């Protein structure tokens, strides 16, 4: 990889409905590489079989003034990652007041470690800060050590260390990480 590729690992832009299939492909490859053996096979197989249709529906069902923001990272004209943000949800536990949530951040396994995740994360999170969400919350599977370490490198800290998401009758431990808007961004 040349120096230029390392300094600009990807272009990040708002995702549109045209990206649904590419986002589904990234999800399938990412989940297979990361979650196989971590989550029940039947759950993972179902997620992979329905993810593209889920993205198509997500784009079709968003009202024009939605606070949901999808982002894609492209390299050489190909979608290699995506992230989504929204006001924090209470799917697992009530979020802190005023929180925004990084609800997805997935990369094609071929670009992990190249800086694409960092760039995608920064764009998504900077957008949350710009919209006055604070703090940021993100959930990750506890056993996804690489993801937890990534979020910690980005400045997040675990504030819920042991919650359970039951998937296919199996207890799958998850953690919640939080970060606060940098003081400079508040001025």
Secondary structure, 3 states (H helix, E strand, C coil): CCHHHHHCCCEEEECCHHHHHHHHHHHHHHHHHHHECCECHHHHHHHHHHHHHHHHHHHHCCCCCCCCEEEEEEECCEEEEEEEEEECCCCCCCCCCCCEEEEEEEECHHHCCCCHHHHHHHHHHHHHHHCCCCCEEEEEECCCHHHHHHHHHCCCEEEEEEEEEEECCEEEEEEEEEECCCHHHHC
